[in-house]
């Protein structure tokens, strides 16, 4: 891995099931994440994805690329346009910096990520990930 390397994009269909399941899994019972009628009453055209689901998808994107031994050290994201059912979230990333542990403990990378949907940028941010020296990028266990 090296600075400037781009990660392959990941397309995720945004379904009602994904939105509701993510809200339930993260114990976020706000009605705007599962009740379309109440979401409309609050000014939203439909239910929308919560930040914890987005955070999980960003983590999945990074570990899918760097492999099962990758360790997420820091995830710093900011939400933008909402993710509504029927859209597609496209995650992309670029390695902006890599530090090698002189003791042979592996490499730590800073990855800039962007997740876009039909409305614009849904999520932007940076992920710090360490790949242990014994594990190669993208290796399966």
Secondary structure, DSSP 4 states (H G I P E B T S, - for coil): --TTPEEEEEEEE--HHHHHHHHHHTT---GGGT-HHHHHHTT-SS-B--HHHHHHHHHHHHHHHH-TT-EEEEEEEEE-S--BTT-EEEEEEEEEEEEE-TTS--EEEEEEEEEEETTEEEEEEEEEEEE-TTS-TT---
